[in-house]
Every structure is written in structure tokens, then in C-alpha cells.
Amino acid sequence: MMKNKWFFLLIGVLMVSLTLPQQRKIRVYMVGDSTMANKAANKFPETGWGQVFNEYFNSSVTIFNHAQNGRSTKSFINEKRWQVVLDSLKQGDYVFIEFGHNDEKVEKPAVGTTLDEFRTNLIKYVSEARAKKAIPVLLTPVERRSFKDGQLADSHGKYPDVIREVAKEYKVPFIDMQLKSRATLVSVGEGPSAKLFLQGDSGVLANYPKGVKDNTHFNQDGAKTMAGLAAQGVKELNLPLAKYLK
């Protein structure tokens, strides 16, 4: 009788658990360029900050990083990459949007955009994400390591200002990665900041036998630093997503 009692108790608990609503994981989609993108193993130690963003969240959050090397707001749409994300979005999902590095390349018509085109594209991302009841978050592009005469030069022109304006006008949660990354690079200093980027002399890095001096893309340490700045921005915005930060 005792065995039967425990058997039916176990069945009862199982039935109750099956009827309780299951909490859906928080989903964060990322769209952007090479500074955010996942990198192939043969490019190591190059690392996009979106590649390590998940390390700042607990297991309730799943990151879908759709950022791709060389893409702009224009080419990401034209190649149907945005449509893939849009088709996947569900109510309550987050979409982190960070472009600018390649939109600036107006000499390359496949990716370059005018400031007006850039604005139009950003509004498209925001409005279409909201139509799916997702939560768009706009981010300015991270700063390049472009020191001149000891001063960190601005390499993005007016493109970050367009993002700031769209975020303000359309009341979009906004993380100013340009200013955050800029402050970090200035604080670290011109020489030491090289340790955050894809840098190595000849014979030092296995995947770059001839050496590499890249002042745009990050190594693991740099990517984690930038991802930490984005996580800081999530906390500062007091987004519901912030409660899942480690």
C-alpha cells in the first residue's frame, strides 16, 4: 500500500508540473557588423563582442548573434539577413542593432549609405521589430583605435549622431557604445589599448604567421571588455533584461 501511495503521489506531482506554465527563455537577437559578429576558428584570437555577450547573462537568456562581417544597414537588409531575424521574432524578444562601420564607406555602393539612407534603414529595423512586439535596442558603433598625436580621433563622423537622433525621436532604448568604448580606450591609453585589439607580431599568432595590426577588430579581451560595456548599458537602461545579468 505504501508503494502505491508514493506512486500516485509522484504521478500527481508530475501532472501538476505539466499543467503549470513553462517560462520561456529570454531571447536576444543581435544584428550588426564584424565588430559584433561571431568569428571562425581560423581567425582566432579575433572575437566579436556579440560572440561573448552571453557570458554576462545567466542561463535564462539565449543569444542569437546574426551580425556579419562587412555588413551595413543596407546590405544586411538586401541580403535578406534582416528578414531571417524578423521571421524569428516573437513578442518580448530583444533586438540589439549596431551598425555604422560599413555604412560610412560611401565609396562602396553595395554597403555605403548616406546619412538619410542610414536613418531610414534604422527606422525600418525599429518599426518592423516593434510590429512583431519585440524590443529594439539601438547602439552606436564601437570606436576604432585611431590615435593621432596621442589623441583618439573620431572615425565615425556623423553616423553615431543619426543613431542618437533616431533613438530619441522614436523612444528606443539606446546604448552609446561609441562613447563608452571611447572612454575605455582613452583611459587605457594609446599603447596599452593595443592589447584589446587583434594585434600580434610575425610568428606570435598561429593564424596570423605574418603578423597582424588591426585597430578595428578585437581579441578575446577586447571583445569581453566591449560586451561588458553593453551589459553595463543594459543595467543603466533598467531594461527587464537587466535582471538576468550575472
N, C-alpha and C positions, 0 to 999 in steps of 0.2 A: 504493500500500500504506500509505504514511504517513497519508493522509487516512482510510482505513478504520480504521486503528489508533486515531486520535483520535475518530472517530465512535463506535466500540464502547466506548471509554473513557468518553465522555460519557454514553452510554446506561447504562453500568454505574453511574456516579455517580448518575444520575437514579433508577435503580431502588433503589439503597441509600437515598437520601433519602426515597423514598416509603414504604419499609418501616420507617423509624425513627419512634418515637412522637412525635407533634407536641405540644408543650407548650401546654396550654390557657391562655388568658388568665385572670388572676385577676379575679374579678367581685365588685364591691362594690355591694350594693343599699342604698338609703337610704330610710327611711320616717320621716315626721315632719311638721312644720307649716311655716308660712310663713317662719320664720327659716332653714330649711334648703332651702326649695323653689327651683326654677328660676323665674325671673321673665320675664314677657313684655317684648318690646322697648319697648312703650309705657309701661312702668313704670320704665325706666332713669332714674337710676342704681341703683334698688333691686336688690339682689342677695342671693340666699340663699347661706349659706356652703357648702351642698352643691353649688351651681352651679359653684363654683371649686375644690372638693376635689380634682379630678383633677389640678390644677396641681402638687400636691405628690407625685405619683407618676410613675414612668416609664411607658413605653408598654406594659408588661406588664399594667397594671391598667386595667380598664374600669369606669366608674362608671355605675350606673343609678339616677338620682335620682327616686324616686317620691313624695317629700314634696309636700304640697299645702297651699295657704293655708287657714287656718281649721280644719284637721282636728285631731282628738284621737284618743286610742287607741280610743275608742268609734266615732266617725264614720268613721274610716279602715277599721275592720272592717265596719261596717254598710253602707258604700258599696261593699263588695267590693274595695276597693283592696288590702287585705292579701292577699286570695285571689289576685289577679293576680300579686303578688310571690311568694307561696307556690308557685303553679303553675310559676313560672320557676326556682325554686331548684334547684341541683344540689349534690352533695357538694363541700365545700370553699369554697363561696361565703360571703361575709360579708354580714351584715345589720346596718347601723347604725340604731339605734332611738332617736329623740329626740322625746319628747312632753312636754307639761306646760302650755304656754302656754294652750291651749284647754280642756284637762281641768279647769283651775281655774275655768272660767266655769260654775259650777253653776246660775246663773240661766238658762242656755240648755240645756234638756234634750237637745237633739239632739247636743250636744258635751260638755257638762259631765259629770264623773264624781265620785262620792265617792272618798275615798281607798281604800276597799276595792275599788270597781269598777276604779280605776286599777291597783291591784296585780293583780287578777285578769286584766285585759287584758294587762299586761306579761308575766305568766307565760305567757299564751296565745301571745304573739309568740315568746317564748324557746323554749317547748316545741315549738311547731309548726315553727320554724326548725330546731331540733335534730333533729326527726323526719325532716327532709329532709337531714340530715347537713351542714347549713350551720352557720356560726359566728355566733351573735348577739353584738352588742356594744351594751351599754346606755349611754346618755348622759343626763345631766341637762340640762334646758333652759338655753340661754344666758340671761344676766341682762339685764334691761331697764335702760336708762339712767334710773334713778329716784332721782336725788339729792334729798335733802331736808336743808336746813340744812348743806350741804357734805358730807353723809354719804350713801353709796349704800345705799338701803333695799332690803330683801329683798322681791321682788314675787311669789315663787312659793310661799310658805307651806310646807306640809309635803310637797308633791308630790315635790320632789327627794329627800327622805328616804326615801320609798317606793321610789324607783328604787335608791337605795343599798342598802336592805334586801334587795330582790329580787336585786340583783347579788351581794350577799354570800351570801345563802341558797342561791341556785342556781348559784353559782360562775360567774357570767357576766363576761367581760371588760368593764371599766367605765371610762368616761372622764368625769370630773366637769367638764363644760363650764360648769356654773354657777360653780363656784369658780374655774376658770381664767379665764372671761370677767370675773368679778367683780374678780379681782386685776388684770386688764388695765385695766379701766375706772378703778379706784381709782388705779392707777399713772399713767395718762394724765391723770387729773384731770377734774373736772366740766365745765369749759368746753371744753378740747381734745377730750374724748371725743365731743363732738357731731360731729366730723369723721369718725367711724366709722359714723354713722347717716344715715338718709335725711332730710337737713336741707337747706333752701335757702329763701332769702327770695323774695318775689314777683319774678318776672321773671328769676330766676337759672337755674332748671332748665326746659328746654324742655317736659318732660312734666308739669310742675307750675307752670303760669304764675301761680297764686295763692300759690305758696309751699307748703312742707311742713315740718312739725316732728314727725318720727316717732322716738320713743325706743325702739322695739321692733325695727324692721327696719333692715337695713344697706345702706350704699352699697358700691361695689366694694372700697374699702379696708377697711371693716369686715368684709365677708364674707371677704376674704383673711386678715384677722387671725384670725377665728374658725376658719376652715378650718386655719390654721396651728396653732392650739391643739389641734384634733382630731388633726392629724398628729403633733404632739408627744405626745399621749396614746397613739397607736398605737405610737410608739417606746418610750415608758415601759413599756407593757404587754409589750414584746418579742414582739408577735404575729409570726407568719411573714410577715404582710403588710408588716411594717416594712422588710424587705429590699428592697422595691420603692420606698421613699421616695427622692426625689431628694436 
